[in-house]
Amino acid sequence: MTDAPVLAAERLAVSIRGMELVSRVDVEVGAGQCLAIAGESGSGKTVTCRSFVGLLGRLGGEVSGGRLLLGGEDVSRDDERAWRSRRGRAVALVPQASLASLNPVVRVGSQMVETIRALGGARAARGRALELLEQVRLDDPERVFRSYPHQLSGGMRQRVMIALSIAGRPRLLVADEPTTALDVTVQRQILALLRDLQRASGMALVFVTHDLSVVREIADRVAVMYAGETIETGPVADVLQRPLHPYTRALLAADPTTAPRGRPLSEVPGKPADPRSWPAGCRFQPRCEHAREECAAPAPLRSFGGSRAAACHRVEQIGEGR
């Protein structure tokens, strides 16, 4: 592992068409590690991960503050031409909608060969495509190669997307909720595949999800997001067993996979903060049962115990039950 993280975001801010949707993201991931980014829908997860692969321009967006480092190099102000030279090689994306991401009128094999050639692998592109399909554990690579996307199941299409994303042997793979709409059995297979590919290649993996059970299964560290901010980070076991931030606690209390049987699920009260009218202080304050006067001021991300951090004024008091 090199000294510099493969990816580091430092107080990263992202605006889409002039509206700031992400304002303070602080995360990093090293080679051979998996970072999960978790939070409710609308917390800014997908916009954040799009910034990691330089796809904000297609949304009318830009990095509007902070820094984004890839291998120690600040790429936060790079243009599309610069991103095109590294996308697929230094960093790659696995999107959540495999059917929408594949061309429906072109066979899978042709799409793979085109991608491999674009990445500089003109020789033996067909053989490389079949090798990749086998690498993602598709039982009949030849049949998949000849198929159109609609002839494959959702799980098979997602494996094809993973094969396309690793064709250039990227140092960083960003997976944006890649198990959405898959049944539980297929979901576990995809998670196991991503974990094994990541460990075998030593690449860094950023996994975006709203499902805490997925975080437990795949990640080494987790960053919890709320209203466009990182509000808690740390090793998965520590964060999920001893959460510091009230929002993380509320998410865990509402998790059906850990709730006691026979008891009603808890819910996070209120509604997620609207980026058009974010609270001036702590953005979780209107929904937080622990909010006090000091919460009217912004809460910076503070370090607790070296490997953990949380953006809450009252971490110590909440831990002591006050």
TORVO-51847 format. One record per residue (C-alpha): residue number from 1; residue in three letters; chain; z, y, x. Coordinates in steps of 0.05 Angstrom, whole numbers. Example, Ala and Ser with C-alpha at 12.3 -4.5 7.8 and 13.67 -1.06 7.14 Angstrom:
2
+-----+-----+-------+--------+--------+--------+
:   n : res : chain :      w :      v :      u :
+-----+-----+-------+--------+--------+--------+
:   1 : ALA :     A :    156 :    -90 :    246 :
:   2 : SER :     A :    143 :    -21 :    273 :
+-----+-----+-------+--------+--------+--------+
***
This chain:
322
+-----+-----+-------+--------+--------+--------+
:   n : res : chain :      w :      v :      u :
+-----+-----+-------+--------+--------+--------+
:   1 : MET :     A :      0 :      0 :      0 :
:   2 : THR :     A :    -18 :     69 :     26 :
:   3 : ASP :     A :     32 :    125 :     30 :
:   4 : ALA :     A :     -2 :    166 :    -24 :
:   5 : PRO :     A :     -1 :    138 :    -95 :
:   6 : VAL :     A :    -69 :    117 :   -122 :
:   7 : LEU :     A :    -57 :    166 :   -180 :
:   8 : ALA :     A :     -8 :    223 :   -187 :
:   9 : ALA :     A :     -5 :    275 :   -242 :
:  10 : GLU :     A :     40 :    335 :   -228 :
:  11 : ARG :     A :     56 :    379 :   -288 :
:  12 : LEU :     A :    -13 :    364 :   -313 :
:  13 : ALA :     A :    -39 :    406 :   -371 :
:  14 : VAL :     A :   -102 :    392 :   -412 :
:  15 : SER :     A :   -137 :    436 :   -462 :
:  16 : ILE :     A :   -191 :    416 :   -512 :
:  17 : ARG :     A :   -235 :    473 :   -537 :
:  18 : GLY :     A :   -182 :    523 :   -516 :
:  19 : MET :     A :   -122 :    488 :   -548 :
:  20 : GLU :     A :    -71 :    458 :   -501 :
:  21 : LEU :     A :    -57 :    387 :   -523 :
:  22 : VAL :     A :    -22 :    363 :   -460 :
:  23 : SER :     A :     23 :    411 :   -423 :
:  24 : ARG :     A :     70 :    374 :   -376 :
:  25 : VAL :     A :     52 :    304 :   -352 :
:  26 : ASP :     A :     86 :    278 :   -290 :
:  27 : VAL :     A :     68 :    206 :   -271 :
:  28 : GLU :     A :     46 :    165 :   -211 :
:  29 : VAL :     A :     23 :     94 :   -197 :
:  30 : GLY :     A :     12 :     58 :   -132 :
:  31 : ALA :     A :    -34 :      2 :   -110 :
:  32 : GLY :     A :    -15 :    -64 :   -143 :
:  33 : GLN :     A :     29 :    -30 :   -195 :
:  34 : CYS :     A :     21 :    -23 :   -270 :
:  35 : LEU :     A :     44 :     40 :   -305 :
:  36 : ALA :     A :     48 :     40 :   -381 :
:  37 : ILE :     A :     41 :    106 :   -419 :
:  38 : ALA :     A :     75 :     99 :   -487 :
:  39 : GLY :     A :     87 :    142 :   -547 :
:  40 : GLU :     A :     69 :    155 :   -620 :
:  41 : SER :     A :     -2 :    170 :   -642 :
:  42 : GLY :     A :    -16 :    243 :   -627 :
:  43 : SER :     A :     31 :    247 :   -567 :
:  44 : GLY :     A :    -27 :    261 :   -519 :
:  45 : LYS :     A :    -36 :    192 :   -488 :
:  46 : THR :     A :   -111 :    185 :   -496 :
:  47 : VAL :     A :   -126 :    257 :   -475 :
:  48 : THR :     A :    -84 :    245 :   -413 :
:  49 : CYS :     A :   -119 :    181 :   -394 :
:  50 : ARG :     A :   -187 :    213 :   -405 :
:  51 : SER :     A :   -167 :    265 :   -353 :
:  52 : PHE :     A :   -153 :    208 :   -304 :
:  53 : VAL :     A :   -226 :    186 :   -307 :
:  54 : GLY :     A :   -258 :    254 :   -312 :
:  55 : LEU :     A :   -283 :    248 :   -384 :
:  56 : LEU :     A :   -253 :    312 :   -412 :
:  57 : GLY :     A :   -319 :    350 :   -410 :
:  58 : ARG :     A :   -349 :    304 :   -463 :
:  59 : LEU :     A :   -292 :    326 :   -509 :
:  60 : GLY :     A :   -300 :    400 :   -493 :
:  61 : GLY :     A :   -237 :    396 :   -450 :
:  62 : GLU :     A :   -212 :    413 :   -381 :
:  63 : VAL :     A :   -150 :    407 :   -337 :
:  64 : SER :     A :   -118 :    474 :   -351 :
:  65 : GLY :     A :    -57 :    469 :   -307 :
:  66 : GLY :     A :    -20 :    427 :   -255 :
:  67 : ARG :     A :    -52 :    377 :   -208 :
:  68 : LEU :     A :    -87 :    310 :   -213 :
:  69 : LEU :     A :    -88 :    270 :   -148 :
:  70 : LEU :     A :   -130 :    208 :   -133 :
:  71 : GLY :     A :   -111 :    176 :    -67 :
:  72 : GLY :     A :    -77 :    241 :    -48 :
:  73 : GLU :     A :   -139 :    284 :    -62 :
:  74 : ASP :     A :   -133 :    339 :   -115 :
:  75 : VAL :     A :   -190 :    325 :   -165 :
:  76 : SER :     A :   -164 :    367 :   -223 :
:  77 : ARG :     A :   -220 :    419 :   -218 :
:  78 : ASP :     A :   -277 :    373 :   -200 :
:  79 : ASP :     A :   -342 :    377 :   -239 :
:  80 : GLU :     A :   -381 :    321 :   -273 :
:  81 : ARG :     A :   -424 :    309 :   -212 :
:  82 : ALA :     A :   -363 :    295 :   -169 :
:  83 : TRP :     A :   -333 :    250 :   -222 :
:  84 : ARG :     A :   -398 :    212 :   -231 :
:  85 : SER :     A :   -396 :    193 :   -158 :
:  86 : ARG :     A :   -327 :    161 :   -164 :
:  87 : ARG :     A :   -327 :    135 :   -235 :
:  88 : GLY :     A :   -335 :     60 :   -235 :
:  89 : ARG :     A :   -318 :     57 :   -161 :
:  90 : ALA :     A :   -253 :     94 :   -148 :
:  91 : VAL :     A :   -231 :     94 :   -221 :
:  92 : ALA :     A :   -255 :     59 :   -284 :
:  93 : LEU :     A :   -238 :     59 :   -358 :
:  94 : VAL :     A :   -229 :      3 :   -409 :
:  95 : PRO :     A :   -236 :     37 :   -477 :
:  96 : GLN :     A :   -203 :     12 :   -540 :
:  97 : ALA :     A :   -266 :      8 :   -583 :
:  98 : SER :     A :   -309 :    -46 :   -550 :
:  99 : LEU :     A :   -361 :    -49 :   -606 :
: 100 : ALA :     A :   -372 :     27 :   -603 :
: 101 : SER :     A :   -375 :     26 :   -527 :
: 102 : LEU :     A :   -430 :    -27 :   -521 :
: 103 : ASN :     A :   -502 :    -13 :   -540 :
: 104 : PRO :     A :   -513 :    -54 :   -604 :
: 105 : VAL :     A :   -588 :    -65 :   -593 :
: 106 : VAL :     A :   -585 :    -87 :   -519 :
: 107 : ARG :     A :   -562 :   -155 :   -496 :
: 108 : VAL :     A :   -497 :   -158 :   -459 :
: 109 : GLY :     A :   -530 :   -184 :   -396 :
: 110 : SER :     A :   -579 :   -126 :   -393 :
: 111 : GLN :     A :   -522 :    -76 :   -401 :
: 112 : MET :     A :   -483 :   -109 :   -345 :
: 113 : VAL :     A :   -543 :   -113 :   -298 :
: 114 : GLU :     A :   -557 :    -39 :   -310 :
: 115 : THR :     A :   -484 :    -21 :   -294 :
: 116 : ILE :     A :   -483 :    -64 :   -231 :
: 117 : ARG :     A :   -547 :    -32 :   -206 :
: 118 : ALA :     A :   -521 :     38 :   -221 :
: 119 : LEU :     A :   -461 :     21 :   -177 :
: 120 : GLY :     A :   -506 :      2 :   -119 :
: 121 : GLY :     A :   -510 :    -73 :   -130 :
: 122 : ALA :     A :   -585 :    -80 :   -140 :
: 123 : ARG :     A :   -590 :   -147 :   -105 :
: 124 : ALA :     A :   -570 :   -209 :   -145 :
: 125 : ALA :     A :   -546 :   -165 :   -203 :
: 126 : ARG :     A :   -555 :   -222 :   -252 :
: 127 : GLY :     A :   -513 :   -269 :   -210 :
: 128 : ARG :     A :   -459 :   -216 :   -202 :
: 129 : ALA :     A :   -458 :   -205 :   -278 :
: 130 : LEU :     A :   -448 :   -279 :   -291 :
: 131 : GLU :     A :   -394 :   -281 :   -237 :
: 132 : LEU :     A :   -357 :   -223 :   -272 :
: 133 : LEU :     A :   -362 :   -257 :   -340 :
: 134 : GLU :     A :   -332 :   -320 :   -310 :
: 135 : GLN :     A :   -278 :   -277 :   -276 :
: 136 : VAL :     A :   -255 :   -250 :   -343 :
: 137 : ARG :     A :   -249 :   -322 :   -368 :
: 138 : LEU :     A :   -307 :   -326 :   -417 :
: 139 : ASP :     A :   -321 :   -400 :   -429 :
: 140 : ASP :     A :   -397 :   -396 :   -432 :
: 141 : PRO :     A :   -421 :   -338 :   -388 :
: 142 : GLU :     A :   -494 :   -354 :   -397 :
: 143 : ARG :     A :   -489 :   -351 :   -473 :
: 144 : VAL :     A :   -450 :   -286 :   -470 :
: 145 : PHE :     A :   -501 :   -257 :   -422 :
: 146 : ARG :     A :   -557 :   -271 :   -472 :
: 147 : SER :     A :   -518 :   -247 :   -533 :
: 148 : TYR :     A :   -519 :   -180 :   -570 :
: 149 : PRO :     A :   -450 :   -148 :   -578 :
: 150 : HIS :     A :   -446 :   -163 :   -653 :
: 151 : GLN :     A :   -454 :   -237 :   -638 :
: 152 : LEU :     A :   -387 :   -237 :   -600 :
: 153 : SER :     A :   -316 :   -236 :   -626 :
: 154 : GLY :     A :   -272 :   -175 :   -614 :
: 155 : GLY :     A :   -235 :   -211 :   -558 :
: 156 : MET :     A :   -299 :   -232 :   -524 :
: 157 : ARG :     A :   -327 :   -161 :   -528 :
: 158 : GLN :     A :   -263 :   -134 :   -497 :
: 159 : ARG :     A :   -270 :   -183 :   -440 :
: 160 : VAL :     A :   -341 :   -158 :   -430 :
: 161 : MET :     A :   -314 :    -87 :   -426 :
: 162 : ILE :     A :   -263 :   -108 :   -374 :
: 163 : ALA :     A :   -319 :   -143 :   -334 :
: 164 : LEU :     A :   -360 :    -79 :   -336 :
: 165 : SER :     A :   -300 :    -37 :   -314 :
: 166 : ILE :     A :   -285 :    -80 :   -253 :
: 167 : ALA :     A :   -358 :    -87 :   -231 :
: 168 : GLY :     A :   -349 :    -31 :   -179 :
: 169 : ARG :     A :   -282 :    -58 :   -154 :
: 170 : PRO :     A :   -243 :      6 :   -172 :
: 171 : ARG :     A :   -177 :     24 :   -140 :
: 172 : LEU :     A :   -152 :     48 :   -208 :
: 173 : LEU :     A :   -164 :     18 :   -276 :
: 174 : VAL :     A :   -145 :     58 :   -338 :
: 175 : ALA :     A :   -139 :     16 :   -401 :
: 176 : ASP :     A :   -134 :     57 :   -465 :
: 177 : GLU :     A :   -101 :     12 :   -517 :
: 178 : PRO :     A :   -149 :    -45 :   -501 :
: 179 : THR :     A :   -114 :    -94 :   -548 :
: 180 : THR :     A :   -121 :    -51 :   -611 :
: 181 : ALA :     A :   -146 :    -91 :   -672 :
: 182 : LEU :     A :   -140 :   -158 :   -636 :
: 183 : ASP :     A :    -97 :   -213 :   -664 :
: 184 : VAL :     A :    -32 :   -230 :   -628 :
: 185 : THR :     A :    -59 :   -292 :   -591 :
: 186 : VAL :     A :   -121 :   -256 :   -565 :
: 187 : GLN :     A :    -78 :   -195 :   -547 :
: 188 : ARG :     A :    -34 :   -238 :   -503 :
: 189 : GLN :     A :    -95 :   -268 :   -469 :
: 190 : ILE :     A :   -123 :   -199 :   -454 :
: 191 : LEU :     A :    -56 :   -176 :   -426 :
: 192 : ALA :     A :    -51 :   -237 :   -382 :
: 193 : LEU :     A :   -122 :   -227 :   -358 :
: 194 : LEU :     A :   -111 :   -154 :   -340 :
: 195 : ARG :     A :    -46 :   -170 :   -304 :
: 196 : ASP :     A :    -77 :   -226 :   -264 :
: 197 : LEU :     A :   -138 :   -185 :   -245 :
: 198 : GLN :     A :    -94 :   -127 :   -224 :
: 199 : ARG :     A :    -49 :   -171 :   -181 :
: 200 : ALA :     A :   -107 :   -209 :   -149 :
: 201 : SER :     A :   -146 :   -146 :   -130 :
: 202 : GLY :     A :    -87 :   -100 :   -114 :
: 203 : MET :     A :   -114 :    -45 :   -158 :
: 204 : ALA :     A :    -70 :      4 :   -195 :
: 205 : LEU :     A :    -68 :     -3 :   -271 :
: 206 : VAL :     A :    -51 :     50 :   -323 :
: 207 : PHE :     A :    -42 :     18 :   -391 :
: 208 : VAL :     A :    -39 :     64 :   -452 :
: 209 : THR :     A :     -3 :     37 :   -513 :
: 210 : HIS :     A :     41 :     53 :   -573 :
: 211 : ASP :     A :     69 :    -19 :   -573 :
: 212 : LEU :     A :    134 :    -27 :   -534 :
: 213 : SER :     A :    128 :   -103 :   -534 :
: 214 : VAL :     A :     64 :    -95 :   -495 :
: 215 : VAL :     A :    100 :    -49 :   -446 :
: 216 : ARG :     A :    151 :   -104 :   -434 :
: 217 : GLU :     A :     98 :   -155 :   -420 :
: 218 : ILE :     A :     51 :   -119 :   -373 :
: 219 : ALA :     A :     82 :    -59 :   -338 :
: 220 : ASP :     A :    126 :    -46 :   -277 :
: 221 : ARG :     A :    141 :     26 :   -297 :
: 222 : VAL :     A :    135 :     65 :   -362 :
: 223 : ALA :     A :    124 :    138 :   -378 :
: 224 : VAL :     A :    143 :    158 :   -449 :
: 225 : MET :     A :    104 :    217 :   -478 :
: 226 : TYR :     A :    121 :    263 :   -536 :
: 227 : ALA :     A :     82 :    324 :   -559 :
: 228 : GLY :     A :     40 :    329 :   -496 :
: 229 : GLU :     A :     97 :    320 :   -447 :
: 230 : THR :     A :    127 :    265 :   -405 :
: 231 : ILE :     A :    198 :    259 :   -432 :
: 232 : GLU :     A :    223 :    197 :   -395 :
: 233 : THR :     A :    199 :    154 :   -337 :
: 234 : GLY :     A :    227 :     95 :   -299 :
: 235 : PRO :     A :    225 :     20 :   -287 :
: 236 : VAL :     A :    208 :    -17 :   -352 :
: 237 : ALA :     A :    272 :    -58 :   -354 :
: 238 : ASP :     A :    316 :      3 :   -344 :
: 239 : VAL :     A :    281 :     48 :   -394 :
: 240 : LEU :     A :    277 :     -4 :   -449 :
: 241 : GLN :     A :    347 :    -30 :   -440 :
: 242 : ARG :     A :    383 :     36 :   -425 :
: 243 : PRO :     A :    339 :     93 :   -451 :
: 244 : LEU :     A :    362 :    163 :   -431 :
: 245 : HIS :     A :    321 :    207 :   -478 :
: 246 : PRO :     A :    337 :    208 :   -553 :
: 247 : TYR :     A :    263 :    199 :   -570 :
: 248 : THR :     A :    259 :    135 :   -528 :
: 249 : ARG :     A :    322 :    111 :   -563 :
: 250 : ALA :     A :    291 :    126 :   -631 :
: 251 : LEU :     A :    227 :     89 :   -613 :
: 252 : LEU :     A :    265 :     28 :   -592 :
: 253 : ALA :     A :    308 :     29 :   -655 :
: 254 : ALA :     A :    243 :     28 :   -696 :
: 255 : ASP :     A :    212 :    -30 :   -656 :
: 256 : PRO :     A :    204 :    -90 :   -704 :
: 257 : THR :     A :    203 :   -139 :   -646 :
: 258 : THR :     A :    275 :   -123 :   -627 :
: 259 : ALA :     A :    306 :   -104 :   -693 :
: 260 : PRO :     A :    359 :   -152 :   -721 :
: 261 : ARG :     A :    333 :   -196 :   -777 :
: 262 : GLY :     A :    354 :   -176 :   -847 :
: 263 : ARG :     A :    366 :   -103 :   -830 :
: 264 : PRO :     A :    320 :    -46 :   -849 :
: 265 : LEU :     A :    280 :    -16 :   -792 :
: 266 : SER :     A :    302 :     52 :   -767 :
: 267 : GLU :     A :    251 :    108 :   -766 :
: 268 : VAL :     A :    243 :    171 :   -726 :
: 269 : PRO :     A :    259 :    226 :   -775 :
: 270 : GLY :     A :    210 :    283 :   -789 :
: 271 : LYS :     A :    139 :    290 :   -764 :
: 272 : PRO :     A :    109 :    294 :   -694 :
: 273 : ALA :     A :    104 :    365 :   -666 :
: 274 : ASP :     A :     39 :    401 :   -681 :
: 275 : PRO :     A :      5 :    430 :   -618 :
: 276 : ARG :     A :    -12 :    492 :   -659 :
: 277 : SER :     A :     63 :    506 :   -668 :
: 278 : TRP :     A :    102 :    470 :   -614 :
: 279 : PRO :     A :    177 :    488 :   -613 :
: 280 : ALA :     A :    194 :    539 :   -559 :
: 281 : GLY :     A :    248 :    495 :   -529 :
: 282 : CYS :     A :    254 :    419 :   -528 :
: 283 : ARG :     A :    196 :    395 :   -570 :
: 284 : PHE :     A :    236 :    337 :   -598 :
: 285 : GLN :     A :    292 :    384 :   -621 :
: 286 : PRO :     A :    272 :    388 :   -695 :
: 287 : ARG :     A :    276 :    312 :   -701 :
: 288 : CYS :     A :    336 :    299 :   -655 :
: 289 : GLU :     A :    405 :    283 :   -683 :
: 290 : HIS :     A :    435 :    304 :   -616 :
: 291 : ALA :     A :    404 :    374 :   -615 :
: 292 : ARG :     A :    451 :    431 :   -598 :
: 293 : GLU :     A :    444 :    505 :   -580 :
: 294 : GLU :     A :    421 :    492 :   -509 :
: 295 : CYS :     A :    362 :    452 :   -535 :
: 296 : ALA :     A :    329 :    518 :   -556 :
: 297 : ALA :     A :    308 :    524 :   -482 :
: 298 : PRO :     A :    254 :    480 :   -451 :
: 299 : ALA :     A :    281 :    416 :   -420 :
: 300 : PRO :     A :    251 :    401 :   -351 :
: 301 : LEU :     A :    241 :    329 :   -327 :
: 302 : ARG :     A :    303 :    315 :   -286 :
: 303 : SER :     A :    317 :    257 :   -238 :
: 304 : PHE :     A :    372 :    208 :   -255 :
: 305 : GLY :     A :    389 :    155 :   -204 :
: 306 : GLY :     A :    327 :    164 :   -161 :
: 307 : SER :     A :    278 :    119 :   -198 :
: 308 : ARG :     A :    288 :    149 :   -267 :
: 309 : ALA :     A :    276 :    217 :   -300 :
: 310 : ALA :     A :    285 :    247 :   -369 :
: 311 : ALA :     A :    271 :    314 :   -401 :
: 312 : CYS :     A :    335 :    325 :   -440 :
: 313 : HIS :     A :    391 :    376 :   -433 :
: 314 : ARG :     A :    443 :    328 :   -461 :
: 315 : VAL :     A :    431 :    262 :   -425 :
: 316 : GLU :     A :    502 :    260 :   -396 :
: 317 : GLN :     A :    536 :    280 :   -462 :
: 318 : ILE :     A :    496 :    230 :   -504 :
: 319 : GLY :     A :    512 :    175 :   -455 :
: 320 : GLU :     A :    586 :    191 :   -463 :
: 321 : GLY :     A :    579 :    192 :   -538 :
: 322 : ARG :     A :    589 :    268 :   -546 :
+-----+-----+-------+--------+--------+--------+
***
